[in-house]
Amino acid sequence: MTDQKIMCSVYRSPKKDGMYIYVPKQEPFENVPETLMQTFGTPGHVMDLLLTADRTLARVDVKQVMSGIQNNGYYLQMPPHETQF
């Protein structure tokens, strides 16, 4: 997967801070289950990215994102766990 490239779009969930979905740019929500879309809410476009194995993403491993898109048609990034004191 070293020379693999995926053009994707990133969308933010209006229902849960820190939840994002990465989908292929050319067919954004074709493979995302309807139940997930209902939970996610109306997606807000954040940006388009060219994913490569050597790219660094802020909170997730790019290889996991690429694998999710290739195998499932999307990758769901969950919000970080909140620490309660």
PDB file of N, CA, C and O in Angstrom:
ATOM      1  N   MET A   1       0.829  -1.195   0.000  1.00  0.00           N
ATOM      2  CA  MET A   1       0.000   0.000   0.000  1.00  0.00           C
ATOM      3  C   MET A   1       0.868   1.252   0.000  1.00  0.00           C
ATOM      4  O   MET A   1       0.347   2.346   0.218  1.00  0.00           O
ATOM      5  N   THR A   2       2.141   1.136  -0.230  1.00  0.00           N
ATOM      6  CA  THR A   2       3.043   2.277  -0.163  1.00  0.00           C
ATOM      7  C   THR A   2       2.795   3.301  -1.261  1.00  0.00           C
ATOM      8  O   THR A   2       2.978   4.496  -1.032  1.00  0.00           O
ATOM      9  N   ASP A   3       2.381   2.862  -2.454  1.00  0.00           N
ATOM     10  CA  ASP A   3       2.142   3.826  -3.526  1.00  0.00           C
ATOM     11  C   ASP A   3       0.651   3.991  -3.821  1.00  0.00           C
ATOM     12  O   ASP A   3       0.280   4.597  -4.827  1.00  0.00           O
ATOM     13  N   GLN A   4      -0.196   3.460  -2.957  1.00  0.00           N
ATOM     14  CA  GLN A   4      -1.641   3.597  -3.084  1.00  0.00           C
ATOM     15  C   GLN A   4      -2.049   5.036  -2.782  1.00  0.00           C
ATOM     16  O   GLN A   4      -1.511   5.662  -1.869  1.00  0.00           O
ATOM     17  N   LYS A   5      -3.001   5.555  -3.550  1.00  0.00           N
ATOM     18  CA  LYS A   5      -3.528   6.902  -3.322  1.00  0.00           C
ATOM     19  C   LYS A   5      -5.045   6.845  -3.365  1.00  0.00           C
ATOM     20  O   LYS A   5      -5.629   6.147  -4.194  1.00  0.00           O
ATOM     21  N   ILE A   6      -5.671   7.580  -2.472  1.00  0.00           N
ATOM     22  CA  ILE A   6      -7.134   7.653  -2.436  1.00  0.00           C
ATOM     23  C   ILE A   6      -7.534   9.115  -2.277  1.00  0.00           C
ATOM     24  O   ILE A   6      -7.099   9.786  -1.340  1.00  0.00           O
ATOM     25  N   MET A   7      -8.350   9.598  -3.182  1.00  0.00           N
ATOM     26  CA  MET A   7      -8.909  10.942  -3.053  1.00  0.00           C
ATOM     27  C   MET A   7     -10.195  10.812  -2.247  1.00  0.00           C
ATOM     28  O   MET A   7     -11.125  10.116  -2.654  1.00  0.00           O
ATOM     29  N   CYS A   8     -10.240  11.483  -1.106  1.00  0.00           N
ATOM     30  CA  CYS A   8     -11.411  11.349  -0.247  1.00  0.00           C
ATOM     31  C   CYS A   8     -11.944  12.716   0.166  1.00  0.00           C
ATOM     32  O   CYS A   8     -11.275  13.741   0.037  1.00  0.00           O
ATOM     33  N   SER A   9     -13.168  12.686   0.664  1.00  0.00           N
ATOM     34  CA  SER A   9     -13.799  13.867   1.245  1.00  0.00           C
ATOM     35  C   SER A   9     -14.044  13.579   2.715  1.00  0.00           C
ATOM     36  O   SER A   9     -14.373  12.455   3.095  1.00  0.00           O
ATOM     37  N   VAL A  10     -13.880  14.604   3.535  1.00  0.00           N
ATOM     38  CA  VAL A  10     -14.076  14.482   4.976  1.00  0.00           C
ATOM     39  C   VAL A  10     -15.295  15.318   5.358  1.00  0.00           C
ATOM     40  O   VAL A  10     -15.423  16.474   4.954  1.00  0.00           O
ATOM     41  N   TYR A  11     -16.189  14.712   6.145  1.00  0.00           N
ATOM     42  CA  TYR A  11     -17.407  15.382   6.591  1.00  0.00           C
ATOM     43  C   TYR A  11     -17.499  15.333   8.108  1.00  0.00           C
ATOM     44  O   TYR A  11     -17.090  14.354   8.734  1.00  0.00           O
ATOM     45  N   ARG A  12     -18.034  16.389   8.690  1.00  0.00           N
ATOM     46  CA  ARG A  12     -18.204  16.523  10.138  1.00  0.00           C
ATOM     47  C   ARG A  12     -19.652  16.197  10.504  1.00  0.00           C
ATOM     48  O   ARG A  12     -20.580  16.527   9.766  1.00  0.00           O
ATOM     49  N   SER A  13     -19.830  15.550  11.648  1.00  0.00           N
ATOM     50  CA  SER A  13     -21.169  15.269  12.158  1.00  0.00           C
ATOM     51  C   SER A  13     -21.690  16.475  12.932  1.00  0.00           C
ATOM     52  O   SER A  13     -20.976  17.022  13.772  1.00  0.00           O
ATOM     53  N   PRO A  14     -22.932  16.899  12.659  1.00  0.00           N
ATOM     54  CA  PRO A  14     -23.509  17.993  13.441  1.00  0.00           C
ATOM     55  C   PRO A  14     -24.023  17.515  14.803  1.00  0.00           C
ATOM     56  O   PRO A  14     -24.343  18.328  15.670  1.00  0.00           O
ATOM     57  N   LYS A  15     -24.099  16.208  14.983  1.00  0.00           N
ATOM     58  CA  LYS A  15     -24.668  15.652  16.212  1.00  0.00           C
ATOM     59  C   LYS A  15     -23.634  15.355  17.289  1.00  0.00           C
ATOM     60  O   LYS A  15     -23.969  15.326  18.474  1.00  0.00           O
ATOM     61  N   LYS A  16     -22.384  15.133  16.896  1.00  0.00           N
ATOM     62  CA  LYS A  16     -21.360  14.737  17.866  1.00  0.00           C
ATOM     63  C   LYS A  16     -20.046  15.426  17.529  1.00  0.00           C
ATOM     64  O   LYS A  16     -19.463  15.177  16.473  1.00  0.00           O
ATOM     65  N   ASP A  17     -19.577  16.298  18.430  1.00  0.00           N
ATOM     66  CA  ASP A  17     -18.301  16.979  18.217  1.00  0.00           C
ATOM     67  C   ASP A  17     -17.178  15.960  18.089  1.00  0.00           C
ATOM     68  O   ASP A  17     -17.102  15.009  18.867  1.00  0.00           O
ATOM     69  N   GLY A  18     -16.323  16.157  17.122  1.00  0.00           N
ATOM     70  CA  GLY A  18     -15.166  15.288  16.942  1.00  0.00           C
ATOM     71  C   GLY A  18     -15.434  14.049  16.122  1.00  0.00           C
ATOM     72  O   GLY A  18     -14.522  13.247  15.920  1.00  0.00           O
ATOM     73  N   MET A  19     -16.663  13.859  15.637  1.00  0.00           N
ATOM     74  CA  MET A  19     -16.974  12.704  14.795  1.00  0.00           C
ATOM     75  C   MET A  19     -16.907  13.130  13.333  1.00  0.00           C
ATOM     76  O   MET A  19     -17.555  14.092  12.919  1.00  0.00           O
ATOM     77  N   TYR A  20     -16.113  12.395  12.564  1.00  0.00           N
ATOM     78  CA  TYR A  20     -15.925  12.683  11.145  1.00  0.00           C
ATOM     79  C   TYR A  20     -16.062  11.400  10.349  1.00  0.00           C
ATOM     80  O   TYR A  20     -15.806  10.308  10.856  1.00  0.00           O
ATOM     81  N   ILE A  21     -16.471  11.544   9.088  1.00  0.00           N
ATOM     82  CA  ILE A  21     -16.519  10.395   8.200  1.00  0.00           C
ATOM     83  C   ILE A  21     -15.704  10.717   6.957  1.00  0.00           C
ATOM     84  O   ILE A  21     -15.851  11.783   6.360  1.00  0.00           O
ATOM     85  N   TYR A  22     -14.840   9.779   6.577  1.00  0.00           N
ATOM     86  CA  TYR A  22     -14.006   9.877   5.383  1.00  0.00           C
ATOM     87  C   TYR A  22     -14.642   8.976   4.332  1.00  0.00           C
ATOM     88  O   TYR A  22     -14.895   7.799   4.588  1.00  0.00           O
ATOM     89  N   VAL A  23     -14.899   9.527   3.157  1.00  0.00           N
ATOM     90  CA  VAL A  23     -15.533   8.770   2.077  1.00  0.00           C
ATOM     91  C   VAL A  23     -14.807   9.049   0.764  1.00  0.00           C
ATOM     92  O   VAL A  23     -14.167  10.091   0.620  1.00  0.00           O
ATOM     93  N   PRO A  24     -14.902   8.116  -0.207  1.00  0.00           N
ATOM     94  CA  PRO A  24     -14.283   8.391  -1.509  1.00  0.00           C
ATOM     95  C   PRO A  24     -14.941   9.614  -2.147  1.00  0.00           C
ATOM     96  O   PRO A  24     -16.167   9.731  -2.146  1.00  0.00           O
ATOM     97  N   LYS A  25     -14.146  10.505  -2.680  1.00  0.00           N
ATOM     98  CA  LYS A  25     -14.681  11.741  -3.263  1.00  0.00           C
ATOM     99  C   LYS A  25     -15.635  11.460  -4.423  1.00  0.00           C
ATOM    100  O   LYS A  25     -16.644  12.149  -4.569  1.00  0.00           O
ATOM    101  N   GLN A  26     -15.330  10.462  -5.246  1.00  0.00           N
ATOM    102  CA  GLN A  26     -16.132  10.215  -6.443  1.00  0.00           C
ATOM    103  C   GLN A  26     -17.478   9.552  -6.146  1.00  0.00           C
ATOM    104  O   GLN A  26     -18.388   9.639  -6.971  1.00  0.00           O
ATOM    105  N   GLU A  27     -17.630   8.897  -5.001  1.00  0.00           N
ATOM    106  CA  GLU A  27     -18.905   8.270  -4.634  1.00  0.00           C
ATOM    107  C   GLU A  27     -19.112   8.390  -3.119  1.00  0.00           C
ATOM    108  O   GLU A  27     -19.042   7.392  -2.403  1.00  0.00           O
ATOM    109  N   PRO A  28     -19.365   9.596  -2.639  1.00  0.00           N
ATOM    110  CA  PRO A  28     -19.290   9.906  -1.218  1.00  0.00           C
ATOM    111  C   PRO A  28     -20.046   8.992  -0.256  1.00  0.00           C
ATOM    112  O   PRO A  28     -19.425   8.426   0.644  1.00  0.00           O
ATOM    113  N   PHE A  29     -21.327   8.827  -0.405  1.00  0.00           N
ATOM    114  CA  PHE A  29     -22.086   8.103   0.617  1.00  0.00           C
ATOM    115  C   PHE A  29     -22.724   6.832   0.075  1.00  0.00           C
ATOM    116  O   PHE A  29     -23.653   6.292   0.675  1.00  0.00           O
ATOM    117  N   GLU A  30     -22.229   6.360  -1.049  1.00  0.00           N
ATOM    118  CA  GLU A  30     -22.785   5.188  -1.710  1.00  0.00           C
ATOM    119  C   GLU A  30     -22.762   3.945  -0.820  1.00  0.00           C
ATOM    120  O   GLU A  30     -23.702   3.151  -0.857  1.00  0.00           O
ATOM    121  N   ASN A  31     -21.708   3.760  -0.022  1.00  0.00           N
ATOM    122  CA  ASN A  31     -21.554   2.545   0.779  1.00  0.00           C
ATOM    123  C   ASN A  31     -21.750   2.759   2.277  1.00  0.00           C
ATOM    124  O   ASN A  31     -21.492   1.853   3.069  1.00  0.00           O
ATOM    125  N   VAL A  32     -22.201   3.937   2.668  1.00  0.00           N
ATOM    126  CA  VAL A  32     -22.416   4.217   4.088  1.00  0.00           C
ATOM    127  C   VAL A  32     -23.820   3.737   4.466  1.00  0.00           C
ATOM    128  O   VAL A  32     -24.800   4.152   3.847  1.00  0.00           O
ATOM    129  N   PRO A  33     -23.925   2.865   5.479  1.00  0.00           N
ATOM    130  CA  PRO A  33     -25.247   2.358   5.875  1.00  0.00           C
ATOM    131  C   PRO A  33     -26.193   3.484   6.295  1.00  0.00           C
ATOM    132  O   PRO A  33     -25.776   4.468   6.907  1.00  0.00           O
ATOM    133  N   GLU A  34     -27.456   3.322   5.960  1.00  0.00           N
ATOM    134  CA  GLU A  34     -28.473   4.332   6.274  1.00  0.00           C
ATOM    135  C   GLU A  34     -28.569   4.575   7.779  1.00  0.00           C
ATOM    136  O   GLU A  34     -28.747   5.714   8.212  1.00  0.00           O
ATOM    137  N   THR A  35     -28.453   3.524   8.570  1.00  0.00           N
ATOM    138  CA  THR A  35     -28.531   3.693  10.030  1.00  0.00           C
ATOM    139  C   THR A  35     -27.385   4.557  10.549  1.00  0.00           C
ATOM    140  O   THR A  35     -27.572   5.347  11.474  1.00  0.00           O
ATOM    141  N   LEU A  36     -26.204   4.410   9.958  1.00  0.00           N
ATOM    142  CA  LEU A  36     -25.066   5.247  10.347  1.00  0.00           C
ATOM    143  C   LEU A  36     -25.330   6.698   9.961  1.00  0.00           C
ATOM    144  O   LEU A  36     -25.038   7.608  10.737  1.00  0.00           O
ATOM    145  N   MET A  37     -25.877   6.918   8.776  1.00  0.00           N
ATOM    146  CA  MET A  37     -26.165   8.285   8.333  1.00  0.00           C
ATOM    147  C   MET A  37     -27.209   8.946   9.239  1.00  0.00           C
ATOM    148  O   MET A  37     -27.126  10.148   9.494  1.00  0.00           O
ATOM    149  N   GLN A  38     -28.179   8.186   9.722  1.00  0.00           N
ATOM    150  CA  GLN A  38     -29.181   8.744  10.635  1.00  0.00           C
ATOM    151  C   GLN A  38     -28.535   9.149  11.954  1.00  0.00           C
ATOM    152  O   GLN A  38     -28.855  10.201  12.507  1.00  0.00           O
ATOM    153  N   THR A  39     -27.630   8.322  12.455  1.00  0.00           N
ATOM    154  CA  THR A  39     -26.921   8.629  13.698  1.00  0.00           C
ATOM    155  C   THR A  39     -25.964   9.790  13.505  1.00  0.00           C
ATOM    156  O   THR A  39     -25.833  10.643  14.383  1.00  0.00           O
ATOM    157  N   PHE A  40     -25.291   9.829  12.356  1.00  0.00           N
ATOM    158  CA  PHE A  40     -24.286  10.843  12.044  1.00  0.00           C
ATOM    159  C   PHE A  40     -24.919  12.218  11.859  1.00  0.00           C
ATOM    160  O   PHE A  40     -24.355  13.230  12.274  1.00  0.00           O
ATOM    161  N   GLY A  41     -26.097  12.247  11.234  1.00  0.00           N
ATOM    162  CA  GLY A  41     -26.764  13.516  10.935  1.00  0.00           C
ATOM    163  C   GLY A  41     -26.387  14.018   9.550  1.00  0.00           C
ATOM    164  O   GLY A  41     -25.661  13.345   8.818  1.00  0.00           O
ATOM    165  N   THR A  42     -26.875  15.191   9.192  1.00  0.00           N
ATOM    166  CA  THR A  42     -26.572  15.777   7.887  1.00  0.00           C
ATOM    167  C   THR A  42     -25.104  16.185   7.854  1.00  0.00           C
ATOM    168  O   THR A  42     -24.691  17.075   8.597  1.00  0.00           O
ATOM    169  N   PRO A  43     -24.309  15.536   6.993  1.00  0.00           N
ATOM    170  CA  PRO A  43     -22.866  15.793   6.980  1.00  0.00           C
ATOM    171  C   PRO A  43     -22.523  17.209   6.530  1.00  0.00           C
ATOM    172  O   PRO A  43     -23.150  17.760   5.625  1.00  0.00           O
ATOM    173  N   GLY A  44     -21.524  17.781   7.176  1.00  0.00           N
ATOM    174  CA  GLY A  44     -20.991  19.079   6.780  1.00  0.00           C
ATOM    175  C   GLY A  44     -19.613  18.887   6.174  1.00  0.00           C
ATOM    176  O   GLY A  44     -18.704  18.391   6.840  1.00  0.00           O
ATOM    177  N   HIS A  45     -19.448  19.276   4.913  1.00  0.00           N
ATOM    178  CA  HIS A  45     -18.167  19.080   4.223  1.00  0.00           C
ATOM    179  C   HIS A  45     -17.073  19.905   4.892  1.00  0.00           C
ATOM    180  O   HIS A  45     -17.236  21.102   5.124  1.00  0.00           O
ATOM    181  N   VAL A  46     -15.958  19.246   5.197  1.00  0.00           N
ATOM    182  CA  VAL A  46     -14.823  19.910   5.830  1.00  0.00           C
ATOM    183  C   VAL A  46     -13.722  20.163   4.817  1.00  0.00           C
ATOM    184  O   VAL A  46     -13.240  21.288   4.681  1.00  0.00           O
ATOM    185  N   MET A  47     -13.319  19.103   4.095  1.00  0.00           N
ATOM    186  CA  MET A  47     -12.234  19.235   3.120  1.00  0.00           C
ATOM    187  C   MET A  47     -12.124  17.980   2.272  1.00  0.00           C
ATOM    188  O   MET A  47     -12.709  16.942   2.578  1.00  0.00           O
ATOM    189  N   ASP A  48     -11.361  18.105   1.202  1.00  0.00           N
ATOM    190  CA  ASP A  48     -10.980  16.973   0.367  1.00  0.00           C
ATOM    191  C   ASP A  48      -9.493  16.727   0.581  1.00  0.00           C
ATOM    192  O   ASP A  48      -8.711  17.668   0.711  1.00  0.00           O
ATOM    193  N   LEU A  49      -9.109  15.446   0.617  1.00  0.00           N
ATOM    194  CA  LEU A  49      -7.712  15.073   0.867  1.00  0.00           C
ATOM    195  C   LEU A  49      -7.262  13.994  -0.097  1.00  0.00           C
ATOM    196  O   LEU A  49      -8.048  13.133  -0.490  1.00  0.00           O
ATOM    197  N   LEU A  50      -5.997  14.043  -0.476  1.00  0.00           N
ATOM    198  CA  LEU A  50      -5.368  12.939  -1.186  1.00  0.00           C
ATOM    199  C   LEU A  50      -4.636  12.127  -0.131  1.00  0.00           C
ATOM    200  O   LEU A  50      -3.645  12.583   0.440  1.00  0.00           O
ATOM    201  N   LEU A  51      -5.134  10.913   0.127  1.00  0.00           N
ATOM    202  CA  LEU A  51      -4.517  10.050   1.130  1.00  0.00           C
ATOM    203  C   LEU A  51      -3.425   9.204   0.503  1.00  0.00           C
ATOM    204  O   LEU A  51      -3.627   8.591  -0.545  1.00  0.00           O
ATOM    205  N   THR A  52      -2.273   9.173   1.145  1.00  0.00           N
ATOM    206  CA  THR A  52      -1.162   8.297   0.781  1.00  0.00           C
ATOM    207  C   THR A  52      -0.636   7.698   2.081  1.00  0.00           C
ATOM    208  O   THR A  52      -0.855   8.256   3.156  1.00  0.00           O
ATOM    209  N   ALA A  53       0.050   6.576   1.990  1.00  0.00           N
ATOM    210  CA  ALA A  53       0.538   5.871   3.179  1.00  0.00           C
ATOM    211  C   ALA A  53       1.482   6.717   4.020  1.00  0.00           C
ATOM    212  O   ALA A  53       1.590   6.498   5.227  1.00  0.00           O
ATOM    213  N   ASP A  54       2.168   7.681   3.409  1.00  0.00           N
ATOM    214  CA  ASP A  54       3.131   8.486   4.172  1.00  0.00           C
ATOM    215  C   ASP A  54       2.546   9.811   4.676  1.00  0.00           C
ATOM    216  O   ASP A  54       3.266  10.622   5.260  1.00  0.00           O
ATOM    217  N   ARG A  55       1.250  10.032   4.454  1.00  0.00           N
ATOM    218  CA  ARG A  55       0.605  11.260   4.930  1.00  0.00           C
ATOM    219  C   ARG A  55       0.314  11.138   6.427  1.00  0.00           C
ATOM    220  O   ARG A  55      -0.007  10.055   6.917  1.00  0.00           O
ATOM    221  N   THR A  56       0.428  12.239   7.137  1.00  0.00           N
ATOM    222  CA  THR A  56       0.109  12.264   8.562  1.00  0.00           C
ATOM    223  C   THR A  56      -1.233  12.952   8.764  1.00  0.00           C
ATOM    224  O   THR A  56      -1.472  14.039   8.238  1.00  0.00           O
ATOM    225  N   LEU A  57      -2.103  12.307   9.533  1.00  0.00           N
ATOM    226  CA  LEU A  57      -3.383  12.899   9.906  1.00  0.00           C
ATOM    227  C   LEU A  57      -3.349  13.213  11.400  1.00  0.00           C
ATOM    228  O   LEU A  57      -2.589  12.598  12.148  1.00  0.00           O
ATOM    229  N   ALA A  58      -4.160  14.155  11.828  1.00  0.00           N
ATOM    230  CA  ALA A  58      -4.092  14.653  13.208  1.00  0.00           C
ATOM    231  C   ALA A  58      -4.402  13.597  14.263  1.00  0.00           C
ATOM    232  O   ALA A  58      -3.639  13.445  15.217  1.00  0.00           O
ATOM    233  N   ARG A  59      -5.505  12.863  14.113  1.00  0.00           N
ATOM    234  CA  ARG A  59      -5.930  11.977  15.196  1.00  0.00           C
ATOM    235  C   ARG A  59      -6.071  10.513  14.817  1.00  0.00           C
ATOM    236  O   ARG A  59      -6.368   9.682  15.675  1.00  0.00           O
ATOM    237  N   VAL A  60      -5.865  10.186  13.561  1.00  0.00           N
ATOM    238  CA  VAL A  60      -6.016   8.791  13.139  1.00  0.00           C
ATOM    239  C   VAL A  60      -4.855   8.380  12.253  1.00  0.00           C
ATOM    240  O   VAL A  60      -4.181   9.215  11.650  1.00  0.00           O
ATOM    241  N   ASP A  61      -4.637   7.078  12.189  1.00  0.00           N
ATOM    242  CA  ASP A  61      -3.600   6.510  11.336  1.00  0.00           C
ATOM    243  C   ASP A  61      -4.120   6.478   9.898  1.00  0.00           C
ATOM    244  O   ASP A  61      -5.167   5.890   9.624  1.00  0.00           O
ATOM    245  N   VAL A  62      -3.402   7.097   9.003  1.00  0.00           N
ATOM    246  CA  VAL A  62      -3.842   7.188   7.608  1.00  0.00           C
ATOM    247  C   VAL A  62      -4.050   5.801   6.995  1.00  0.00           C
ATOM    248  O   VAL A  62      -4.921   5.635   6.142  1.00  0.00           O
ATOM    249  N   LYS A  63      -3.274   4.814   7.412  1.00  0.00           N
ATOM    250  CA  LYS A  63      -3.428   3.460   6.863  1.00  0.00           C
ATOM    251  C   LYS A  63      -4.755   2.843   7.285  1.00  0.00           C
ATOM    252  O   LYS A  63      -5.355   2.089   6.519  1.00  0.00           O
ATOM    253  N   GLN A  64      -5.223   3.153   8.492  1.00  0.00           N
ATOM    254  CA  GLN A  64      -6.537   2.677   8.934  1.00  0.00           C
ATOM    255  C   GLN A  64      -7.645   3.342   8.125  1.00  0.00           C
ATOM    256  O   GLN A  64      -8.623   2.693   7.753  1.00  0.00           O
ATOM    257  N   VAL A  65      -7.493   4.625   7.857  1.00  0.00           N
ATOM    258  CA  VAL A  65      -8.482   5.352   7.057  1.00  0.00           C
ATOM    259  C   VAL A  65      -8.539   4.767   5.651  1.00  0.00           C
ATOM    260  O   VAL A  65      -9.623   4.502   5.130  1.00  0.00           O
ATOM    261  N   MET A  66      -7.385   4.568   5.042  1.00  0.00           N
ATOM    262  CA  MET A  66      -7.333   4.020   3.684  1.00  0.00           C
ATOM    263  C   MET A  66      -7.930   2.618   3.636  1.00  0.00           C
ATOM    264  O   MET A  66      -8.664   2.285   2.706  1.00  0.00           O
ATOM    265  N   SER A  67      -7.618   1.804   4.628  1.00  0.00           N
ATOM    266  CA  SER A  67      -8.151   0.447   4.694  1.00  0.00           C
ATOM    267  C   SER A  67      -9.671   0.466   4.843  1.00  0.00           C
ATOM    268  O   SER A  67     -10.369  -0.308   4.188  1.00  0.00           O
ATOM    269  N   GLY A  68     -10.180   1.340   5.696  1.00  0.00           N
ATOM    270  CA  GLY A  68     -11.625   1.458   5.872  1.00  0.00           C
ATOM    271  C   GLY A  68     -12.330   1.866   4.593  1.00  0.00           C
ATOM    272  O   GLY A  68     -13.378   1.317   4.254  1.00  0.00           O
ATOM    273  N   ILE A  69     -11.760   2.824   3.885  1.00  0.00           N
ATOM    274  CA  ILE A  69     -12.359   3.272   2.622  1.00  0.00           C
ATOM    275  C   ILE A  69     -12.314   2.151   1.586  1.00  0.00           C
ATOM    276  O   ILE A  69     -13.296   1.921   0.880  1.00  0.00           O
ATOM    277  N   GLN A  70     -11.188   1.456   1.492  1.00  0.00           N
ATOM    278  CA  GLN A  70     -11.060   0.376   0.512  1.00  0.00           C
ATOM    279  C   GLN A  70     -11.981  -0.801   0.826  1.00  0.00           C
ATOM    280  O   GLN A  70     -12.583  -1.375  -0.081  1.00  0.00           O
ATOM    281  N   ASN A  71     -12.094  -1.163   2.106  1.00  0.00           N
ATOM    282  CA  ASN A  71     -12.859  -2.354   2.482  1.00  0.00           C
ATOM    283  C   ASN A  71     -14.342  -2.095   2.720  1.00  0.00           C
ATOM    284  O   ASN A  71     -15.171  -2.963   2.447  1.00  0.00           O
ATOM    285  N   ASN A  72     -14.686  -0.911   3.225  1.00  0.00           N
ATOM    286  CA  ASN A  72     -16.070  -0.629   3.597  1.00  0.00           C
ATOM    287  C   ASN A  72     -16.711   0.494   2.796  1.00  0.00           C
ATOM    288  O   ASN A  72     -17.934   0.628   2.783  1.00  0.00           O
ATOM    289  N   GLY A  73     -15.893   1.301   2.127  1.00  0.00           N
ATOM    290  CA  GLY A  73     -16.424   2.448   1.399  1.00  0.00           C
ATOM    291  C   GLY A  73     -16.470   3.708   2.240  1.00  0.00           C
ATOM    292  O   GLY A  73     -16.922   4.751   1.767  1.00  0.00           O
ATOM    293  N   TYR A  74     -16.004   3.628   3.498  1.00  0.00           N
ATOM    294  CA  TYR A  74     -15.955   4.794   4.381  1.00  0.00           C
ATOM    295  C   TYR A  74     -15.086   4.466   5.592  1.00  0.00           C
ATOM    296  O   TYR A  74     -14.789   3.304   5.869  1.00  0.00           O
ATOM    297  N   TYR A  75     -14.683   5.526   6.311  1.00  0.00           N
ATOM    298  CA  TYR A  75     -14.005   5.359   7.599  1.00  0.00           C
ATOM    299  C   TYR A  75     -14.642   6.343   8.563  1.00  0.00           C
ATOM    300  O   TYR A  75     -14.722   7.537   8.274  1.00  0.00           O
ATOM    301  N   LEU A  76     -15.093   5.850   9.702  1.00  0.00           N
ATOM    302  CA  LEU A  76     -15.722   6.693  10.712  1.00  0.00           C
ATOM    303  C   LEU A  76     -14.713   7.001  11.807  1.00  0.00           C
ATOM    304  O   LEU A  76     -14.211   6.094  12.472  1.00  0.00           O
ATOM    305  N   GLN A  77     -14.418   8.280  11.990  1.00  0.00           N
ATOM    306  CA  GLN A  77     -13.517   8.727  13.056  1.00  0.00           C
ATOM    307  C   GLN A  77     -14.369   9.142  14.244  1.00  0.00           C
ATOM    308  O   GLN A  77     -15.163  10.079  14.162  1.00  0.00           O
ATOM    309  N   MET A  78     -14.192   8.433  15.341  1.00  0.00           N
ATOM    310  CA  MET A  78     -14.950   8.714  16.557  1.00  0.00           C
ATOM    311  C   MET A  78     -14.298   9.856  17.330  1.00  0.00           C
ATOM    312  O   MET A  78     -13.101  10.104  17.185  1.00  0.00           O
ATOM    313  N   PRO A  79     -15.085  10.554  18.154  1.00  0.00           N
ATOM    314  CA  PRO A  79     -14.512  11.633  18.968  1.00  0.00           C
ATOM    315  C   PRO A  79     -13.521  11.068  19.982  1.00  0.00           C
ATOM    316  O   PRO A  79     -13.628   9.907  20.376  1.00  0.00           O
ATOM    317  N   PRO A  80     -12.564  11.880  20.404  1.00  0.00           N
ATOM    318  CA  PRO A  80     -11.638  11.411  21.440  1.00  0.00           C
ATOM    319  C   PRO A  80     -12.399  11.216  22.748  1.00  0.00           C
ATOM    320  O   PRO A  80     -13.405  11.878  23.003  1.00  0.00           O
ATOM    321  N   HIS A  81     -11.902  10.301  23.567  1.00  0.00           N
ATOM    322  CA  HIS A  81     -12.530  10.062  24.871  1.00  0.00           C
ATOM    323  C   HIS A  81     -12.315  11.271  25.767  1.00  0.00           C
ATOM    324  O   HIS A  81     -11.218  11.826  25.839  1.00  0.00           O
ATOM    325  N   GLU A  82     -13.369  11.663  26.437  1.00  0.00           N
ATOM    326  CA  GLU A  82     -13.269  12.795  27.357  1.00  0.00           C
ATOM    327  C   GLU A  82     -12.833  12.281  28.723  1.00  0.00           C
ATOM    328  O   GLU A  82     -13.358  11.281  29.215  1.00  0.00           O
ATOM    329  N   THR A  83     -11.877  12.964  29.329  1.00  0.00           N
ATOM    330  CA  THR A  83     -11.422  12.604  30.663  1.00  0.00           C
ATOM    331  C   THR A  83     -12.263  13.356  31.685  1.00  0.00           C
ATOM    332  O   THR A  83     -12.377  14.580  31.630  1.00  0.00           O
ATOM    333  N   GLN A  84     -12.847  12.618  32.612  1.00  0.00           N
ATOM    334  CA  GLN A  84     -13.652  13.245  33.657  1.00  0.00           C
ATOM    335  C   GLN A  84     -12.883  13.214  34.965  1.00  0.00           C
ATOM    336  O   GLN A  84     -12.294  12.195  35.326  1.00  0.00           O
ATOM    337  N   PHE A  85     -12.890  14.329  35.670  1.00  0.00           N
ATOM    338  CA  PHE A  85     -12.178  14.426  36.949  1.00  0.00           C
ATOM    339  C   PHE A  85     -13.160  14.401  38.088  1.00  0.00           C
ATOM    340  O   PHE A  85     -12.760  14.472  39.250  1.00  0.00           O
TER     341      PHE A  85
END
